């Protein structure tokens, strides 16, 4: 097995967002309707560049996974 070499840089200022202290990563859980169980908003991960304050959402780059 090979270790990953994922590079995540801010598209606005070019800051390496994997460096410690240069980005804030946050998981935002999905929201489901309690009555119907229908997904109102799917989960997302956002990354805020601490250099220029740009917020990047990963949801737009991922395929949606549906249970069942």
Buried (B, 14 or more C-beta within 10 A) or exposed (E): EEEEEEEBBBEEEEBEBEEEEEBEEEEEEEEEEEEEEEBEEBBBBBBBBBBEEBEBEBBEEEEEEEEE
